Amino acid sequence: MASGTISQKIFSRASGSTKIVEPGEIVEAGVDYAMSHDGTSVLAIRAFREMASERVWDPERIVIPFDHIVPANNETAAELHRGQRDEELTAPWHRYIAGALAQAPRTTVLVTHDVEEAAMLADRIVILSPRPARVQAVLEVALPRPRRVTDPALVALRERALEALRA
């Protein structure tokens, strides 16, 4: 394939084009996963529900990673997080990551501010101190997959992580 930006190459391949698509060109492309920014995804969710849509095309392929304003620094951000933590949105993301790692185990660094997410997905949780960041604790996660948030061992691990964060 000829030269182009990574976005052009992705859209060219996903649309089945034999040439590099150009900026501004309209293409129909197959979507493996739809990802939404954590700061605006709750707005998209609300709009979707206001349109009275029954369901998204494939809830297992919707990904909303939290990576901004975490932990929430004000009430507005906290409300956005509450809207995004809806089980129907986070569970598919967790299943995708866990499934991908089960199929092809590899070293993966997942940076999260969500202790429960870390407990659900990680084999090792590294707790960092506030600035300057220093390793405050390392927790090994020896729990079988798939994991359930209600598993007493996972709840205990989450509590240990929260204690390490407060230290």
Backbone as CSV, one residue per row, in Angstrom:
resi,resn,N_x,N_y,N_z,CA_x,CA_y,CA_z,C_x,C_y,C_z
1,MET,0.844,-1.165,0.000,0.000,0.000,0.000,0.893,1.234,0.000
2,ALA,0.504,2.226,-0.743,1.287,3.459,-0.862,1.377,4.174,0.482
3,SER,2.173,5.236,0.528,2.341,5.967,1.781,1.075,6.733,2.136
4,GLY,0.928,7.009,3.391,-0.214,7.738,3.928,-0.102,7.712,5.436
5,THR,-0.970,8.438,6.107,-0.943,8.422,7.568,-1.483,7.083,8.062
6,ILE,-1.271,6.808,9.333,-1.773,5.562,9.894,-3.295,5.523,9.798
7,SER,-3.957,6.656,10.014,-5.422,6.714,9.903,-5.866,6.405,8.485
8,GLN,-5.181,6.961,7.506,-5.533,6.684,6.110,-5.376,5.199,5.801
9,LYS,-4.309,4.595,6.286,-4.081,3.177,6.029,-5.136,2.311,6.706
10,ILE,-5.508,2.665,7.943,-6.531,1.896,8.661,-7.855,1.981,7.919
11,PHE,-8.262,3.198,7.541,-9.541,3.352,6.838,-9.507,2.729,5.452
12,SER,-8.373,2.772,4.795,-8.259,2.144,3.477,-8.472,0.644,3.601
13,ARG,-7.794,0.026,4.547,-7.913,-1.418,4.723,-9.324,-1.805,5.170
14,ALA,-9.880,-1.057,6.142,-11.203,-1.395,6.678,-12.314,-1.198,5.657
15,SER,-12.098,-0.326,4.689,-13.130,-0.089,3.675,-12.925,-0.963,2.437
16,GLY,-11.811,-1.703,2.412,-11.539,-2.565,1.266,-10.991,-1.826,0.068
17,SER,-10.560,-0.597,0.271,-10.034,0.201,-0.830,-8.657,-0.318,-1.243
18,THR,-8.393,-0.293,-2.531,-7.082,-0.713,-3.033,-6.119,0.458,-3.074
19,LYS,-6.619,1.649,-2.806,-5.767,2.846,-2.767,-5.904,3.515,-1.408
20,ILE,-4.978,4.386,-1.090,-5.041,5.131,0.160,-6.196,6.130,0.084
21,VAL,-7.082,6.093,1.081,-8.168,7.066,1.094,-7.606,8.437,1.438
22,GLU,-8.262,9.460,0.953,-7.786,10.827,1.141,-8.602,11.536,2.219
23,PRO,-7.990,12.510,2.906,-8.752,13.289,3.896,-9.996,13.889,3.250
24,GLY,-11.112,13.804,3.938,-12.365,14.332,3.422,-13.167,13.329,2.611
25,GLU,-12.529,12.234,2.197,-13.222,11.207,1.432,-14.169,10.442,2.358
26,ILE,-15.358,10.143,1.901,-16.333,9.390,2.688,-16.206,7.921,2.310
27,VAL,-16.004,7.074,3.337,-15.865,5.643,3.108,-16.767,4.889,4.071
28,GLU,-17.155,3.689,3.685,-17.856,2.782,4.596,-16.839,1.751,5.031
29,ALA,-16.609,1.699,6.332,-15.580,0.813,6.857,-16.161,-0.106,7.918
30,GLY,-15.699,-1.345,7.918,-16.069,-2.272,8.971,-15.397,-1.835,10.264
31,VAL,-16.090,-1.981,11.376,-15.563,-1.533,12.659,-15.337,-2.740,13.561
32,ASP,-14.113,-2.905,14.043,-13.818,-3.980,14.984,-14.310,-3.602,16.378
33,TYR,-13.955,-2.400,16.811,-14.369,-1.884,18.109,-14.652,-0.400,17.973
34,ALA,-15.671,0.071,18.675,-15.960,1.499,18.745,-15.477,1.970,20.107
35,MET,-14.635,2.987,20.107,-14.071,3.498,21.344,-14.526,4.934,21.536
36,SER,-14.874,5.257,22.748,-15.323,6.604,23.056,-14.437,7.196,24.128
37,HIS,-14.201,8.477,24.038,-13.430,9.211,25.029,-14.225,9.270,26.323
38,ASP,-13.568,9.035,27.445,-14.292,8.982,28.708,-14.906,10.309,29.119
39,GLY,-14.425,11.413,28.602,-14.974,12.716,28.956,-16.285,13.039,28.261
40,THR,-16.535,12.416,27.119,-17.749,12.750,26.363,-18.647,11.554,26.091
41,SER,-18.236,10.377,26.472,-19.023,9.191,26.122,-20.397,9.191,26.779
42,VAL,-20.504,9.721,28.005,-21.817,9.737,28.641,-22.798,10.583,27.839
43,LEU,-22.300,11.619,27.162,-23.166,12.442,26.311,-23.652,11.634,25.114
44,ALA,-22.768,10.818,24.548,-23.157,9.958,23.427,-24.178,8.915,23.890
45,ILE,-23.985,8.379,25.085,-24.915,7.389,25.632,-26.290,8.019,25.812
46,ARG,-26.324,9.233,26.387,-27.606,9.921,26.579,-28.291,10.172,25.235
47,ALA,-27.540,10.652,24.249,-28.121,10.931,22.931,-28.671,9.655,22.315
48,PHE,-27.939,8.562,22.449,-28.384,7.279,21.915,-29.708,6.866,22.548
49,ARG,-29.784,7.014,23.870,-31.021,6.639,24.566,-32.180,7.577,24.206
50,GLU,-31.880,8.873,24.012,-32.921,9.825,23.620,-33.480,9.510,22.231
51,MET,-32.675,8.889,21.387,-33.150,8.491,20.057,-34.035,7.249,20.145
52,ALA,-34.204,6.733,21.370,-35.019,5.548,21.621,-34.482,4.317,20.902
53,SER,-33.181,4.256,20.757,-32.567,3.075,20.149,-32.638,1.920,21.134
54,GLU,-32.957,0.762,20.620,-33.087,-0.424,21.460,-31.732,-0.926,21.962
55,ARG,-30.748,-0.976,21.067,-29.421,-1.468,21.452,-28.408,-1.054,20.414
56,VAL,-27.141,-1.038,20.816,-26.066,-0.743,19.876,-25.837,-1.960,18.997
57,TRP,-25.093,-1.785,17.919,-24.912,-2.885,16.979,-24.270,-4.093,17.620
58,ASP,-23.370,-3.903,18.548,-22.760,-5.029,19.248,-22.148,-4.521,20.547
59,PRO,-22.849,-4.662,21.671,-22.337,-4.137,22.931,-20.982,-4.713,23.333
60,GLU,-20.642,-5.878,22.821,-19.341,-6.484,23.137,-18.197,-5.750,22.449
61,ARG,-18.515,-4.848,21.551,-17.474,-4.146,20.791,-17.421,-2.654,21.087
62,ILE,-17.999,-2.252,22.211,-17.956,-0.857,22.642,-16.917,-0.759,23.756
63,VAL,-15.987,0.165,23.633,-14.914,0.315,24.606,-14.881,1.760,25.081
64,ILE,-14.942,1.940,26.405,-14.836,3.275,26.991,-13.807,3.201,28.121
65,PRO,-12.540,3.357,27.801,-11.536,3.329,28.870,-11.528,4.651,29.635
66,PHE,-11.345,4.580,30.940,-11.221,5.784,31.750,-9.755,6.181,31.748
67,ASP,-9.467,7.387,31.289,-8.070,7.802,31.386,-7.909,9.313,31.576
68,HIS,-9.008,10.039,31.769,-8.941,11.476,32.040,-9.692,11.772,33.338
69,ILE,-9.335,12.851,33.946,-9.938,13.308,35.211,-10.325,12.154,36.134
70,VAL,-9.351,11.301,36.391,-9.565,10.164,37.276,-8.500,10.213,38.355
71,PRO,-8.852,10.228,39.598,-10.214,10.238,40.096,-10.897,11.569,39.786
72,ALA,-12.215,11.548,39.836,-12.980,12.757,39.523,-12.534,13.894,40.442
73,ASN,-12.317,15.064,39.845,-11.846,16.194,40.628,-12.966,17.172,40.997
74,ASN,-14.191,16.886,40.543,-15.328,17.726,40.917,-16.617,16.931,40.705
75,GLU,-17.729,17.523,41.089,-19.006,16.811,41.029,-19.418,16.488,39.594
76,THR,-19.139,17.389,38.671,-19.495,17.153,37.269,-18.754,15.940,36.721
77,ALA,-17.452,15.872,36.990,-16.656,14.732,36.529,-17.141,13.442,37.184
78,ALA,-17.493,13.510,38.464,-17.993,12.324,39.164,-19.290,11.831,38.531
79,GLU,-20.159,12.761,38.138,-21.418,12.373,37.500,-21.152,11.721,36.139
80,LEU,-20.186,12.240,35.386,-19.820,11.617,34.113,-19.330,10.190,34.341
81,HIS,-18.504,10.007,35.355,-17.984,8.668,35.654,-19.108,7.713,36.028
82,ARG,-20.062,8.190,36.839,-21.182,7.329,37.227,-21.936,6.849,35.990
83,GLY,-22.143,7.746,35.039,-22.848,7.385,33.818,-22.092,6.377,32.979
84,GLN,-20.771,6.425,33.037,-19.955,5.529,32.224,-19.695,4.200,32.907
85,ARG,-19.850,4.121,34.206,-19.565,2.884,34.932,-20.698,1.876,34.827
86,ASP,-21.698,2.240,34.079,-22.820,1.337,33.840,-22.256,-0.020,33.448
87,GLU,-22.699,-1.056,34.109,-22.187,-2.416,33.877,-22.224,-2.804,32.406
88,GLU,-23.270,-2.387,31.691,-23.374,-2.789,30.287,-22.267,-2.170,29.441
89,LEU,-21.617,-1.127,29.941,-20.540,-0.503,29.183,-19.168,-1.012,29.589
90,THR,-18.942,-1.190,30.889,-17.607,-1.591,31.329,-17.353,-3.081,31.205
91,ALA,-18.376,-3.903,31.396,-18.178,-5.353,31.339,-17.636,-5.829,29.992
92,PRO,-18.168,-5.339,28.858,-17.598,-5.788,27.578,-16.114,-5.425,27.438
93,TRP,-15.705,-4.268,27.915,-14.298,-3.850,27.865,-13.460,-4.809,28.690
94,HIS,-13.901,-5.125,29.898,-13.157,-6.048,30.750,-13.082,-7.430,30.109
95,ARG,-14.185,-7.910,29.536,-14.172,-9.222,28.880,-13.233,-9.225,27.684
96,TYR,-13.212,-8.120,26.933,-12.330,-8.036,25.766,-10.865,-8.151,26.194
97,ILE,-10.460,-7.364,27.165,-9.061,-7.391,27.629,-8.724,-8.770,28.192
98,ALA,-9.578,-9.290,29.072,-9.311,-10.600,29.681,-9.264,-11.685,28.612
99,GLY,-10.171,-11.632,27.661,-10.191,-12.626,26.587,-8.973,-12.551,25.704
100,ALA,-8.565,-11.332,25.365,-7.376,-11.157,24.517,-6.141,-11.697,25.215
101,LEU,-6.020,-11.454,26.499,-4.860,-11.950,27.244,-4.911,-13.462,27.417
102,ALA,-6.104,-14.029,27.536,-6.229,-15.484,27.667,-5.852,-16.175,26.359
103,GLN,-6.227,-15.565,25.222,-5.934,-16.160,23.918,-4.457,-16.058,23.562
104,ALA,-3.857,-14.929,23.889,-2.454,-14.709,23.533,-1.768,-14.009,24.700
105,PRO,-1.387,-14.762,25.733,-0.760,-14.132,26.899,0.462,-13.310,26.500
106,ARG,0.523,-12.125,27.052,1.636,-11.236,26.771,1.758,-10.230,27.900
107,THR,2.890,-9.585,27.968,3.065,-8.539,28.959,2.305,-7.312,28.483
108,THR,1.409,-6.839,29.324,0.585,-5.681,28.988,0.602,-4.733,30.163
109,VAL,0.820,-3.463,29.900,0.750,-2.452,30.941,-0.559,-1.712,30.755
110,LEU,-1.431,-1.815,31.735,-2.715,-1.126,31.721,-2.659,-0.082,32.817
111,VAL,-2.736,1.170,32.445,-2.727,2.255,33.420,-4.171,2.618,33.700
112,THR,-4.552,2.529,34.954,-5.930,2.841,35.325,-5.938,3.515,36.683
113,HIS,-6.973,4.277,36.920,-7.186,4.897,38.226,-8.316,4.177,38.950
114,ASP,-8.797,3.104,38.374,-9.946,2.366,38.896,-9.435,1.083,39.549
115,VAL,-9.468,1.031,40.869,-8.941,-0.117,41.616,-9.674,-1.400,41.245
116,GLU,-10.997,-1.317,41.100,-11.763,-2.506,40.743,-11.363,-3.025,39.358
117,GLU,-11.149,-2.108,38.414,-10.723,-2.508,37.080,-9.364,-3.204,37.145
118,ALA,-8.460,-2.667,37.946,-7.142,-3.290,38.101,-7.276,-4.702,38.662
119,ALA,-8.125,-4.860,39.673,-8.311,-6.181,40.277,-8.937,-7.168,39.299
120,MET,-9.830,-6.682,38.465,-10.498,-7.555,37.495,-9.546,-8.019,36.391
121,LEU,-8.595,-7.173,36.000,-7.808,-7.449,34.804,-6.349,-7.822,35.045
122,ALA,-5.780,-7.388,36.137,-4.332,-7.492,36.299,-3.868,-8.799,36.934
123,ASP,-2.616,-9.132,36.685,-1.933,-10.199,37.399,-1.074,-9.597,38.509
124,ARG,-0.780,-8.319,38.365,0.018,-7.588,39.349,-0.464,-6.141,39.329
125,ILE,-0.712,-5.595,40.523,-1.133,-4.195,40.639,0.005,-3.429,41.285
126,VAL,0.442,-2.383,40.621,1.495,-1.521,41.153,0.833,-0.211,41.569
127,ILE,0.910,0.107,42.856,0.323,1.328,43.401,1.414,2.391,43.441
128,LEU,1.126,3.523,42.829,2.086,4.629,42.812,1.667,5.713,43.790
129,SER,2.657,6.398,44.340,2.389,7.515,45.243,2.057,8.757,44.416
130,PRO,1.506,9.792,45.078,1.329,11.065,44.363,2.692,11.621,43.947
131,ARG,2.664,12.668,43.166,3.892,13.263,42.618,4.917,13.535,43.706
132,PRO,6.160,13.249,43.482,6.655,12.473,42.350,6.288,11.003,42.540
133,ALA,5.882,10.376,41.475,5.414,8.988,41.534,6.537,8.051,41.965
134,ARG,6.233,7.263,42.983,7.138,6.236,43.484,6.284,4.979,43.701
135,VAL,6.899,3.813,43.552,6.170,2.577,43.808,5.891,2.501,45.303
136,GLN,4.611,2.461,45.629,4.172,2.437,47.017,3.877,1.014,47.469
137,ALA,3.365,0.202,46.549,3.043,-1.189,46.878,2.911,-1.977,45.581
138,VAL,3.189,-3.275,45.669,2.987,-4.190,44.557,2.140,-5.339,45.092
139,LEU,0.979,-5.528,44.460,0.063,-6.581,44.884,-0.036,-7.632,43.786
140,GLU,0.285,-8.869,44.122,0.146,-9.966,43.165,-1.317,-10.398,43.139
141,VAL,-1.830,-10.663,41.962,-3.229,-11.077,41.805,-3.231,-12.524,41.325
142,ALA,-3.429,-13.435,42.248,-3.406,-14.857,41.910,-4.834,-15.406,41.899
143,LEU,-5.718,-14.732,41.185,-7.109,-15.164,41.115,-7.395,-15.724,39.732
144,PRO,-8.169,-16.809,39.677,-8.486,-17.397,38.364,-9.408,-16.485,37.552
145,ARG,-9.356,-16.655,36.235,-10.254,-15.936,35.330,-11.289,-16.899,34.804
146,PRO,-12.457,-16.447,34.490,-12.926,-15.067,34.594,-13.179,-14.697,36.047
147,ARG,-13.029,-13.409,36.335,-13.215,-12.906,37.688,-14.571,-12.220,37.812
148,ARG,-15.080,-12.228,39.035,-16.359,-11.567,39.313,-16.131,-10.514,40.389
149,VAL,-16.709,-9.339,40.213,-16.521,-8.265,41.183,-17.043,-8.639,42.563
150,THR,-17.937,-9.617,42.636,-18.502,-10.031,43.928,-17.702,-11.133,44.610
151,ASP,-16.680,-11.650,43.956,-15.836,-12.697,44.534,-15.178,-12.145,45.805
152,PRO,-15.344,-12.816,46.961,-14.756,-12.314,48.210,-13.249,-12.082,48.115
153,ALA,-12.538,-12.916,47.390,-11.085,-12.717,47.245,-10.786,-11.440,46.457
154,LEU,-11.595,-11.139,45.460,-11.400,-9.916,44.679,-11.757,-8.690,45.522
155,VAL,-12.814,-8.798,46.306,-13.201,-7.697,47.199,-12.075,-7.426,48.200
156,ALA,-11.482,-8.474,48.752,-10.371,-8.321,49.704,-9.161,-7.682,49.025
157,LEU,-8.873,-8.100,47.805,-7.759,-7.511,47.058,-8.010,-6.026,46.809
158,ARG,-9.230,-5.688,46.408,-9.579,-4.294,46.176,-9.363,-3.478,47.451
159,GLU,-9.763,-4.024,48.589,-9.586,-3.323,49.866,-8.100,-3.133,50.189
160,ARG,-7.275,-4.152,49.929,-5.823,-4.026,50.148,-5.242,-2.932,49.258
161,ALA,-5.703,-2.855,48.018,-5.216,-1.813,47.098,-5.628,-0.435,47.594
162,LEU,-6.863,-0.306,48.053,-7.323,0.986,48.564,-6.540,1.400,49.822
163,GLU,-6.239,0.433,50.682,-5.420,0.729,51.867,-4.040,1.225,51.450
164,ALA,-3.456,0.592,50.451,-2.126,1.010,49.972,-2.195,2.419,49.385
165,LEU,-3.288,2.751,48.737,-3.439,4.104,48.187,-3.543,5.155,49.287
166,ARG,-4.167,4.789,50.393,-4.337,5.737,51.507,-3.056,5.904,52.325
167,ALA,-2.128,4.966,52.221,-0.901,4.994,53.036,0.004,6.153,52.655
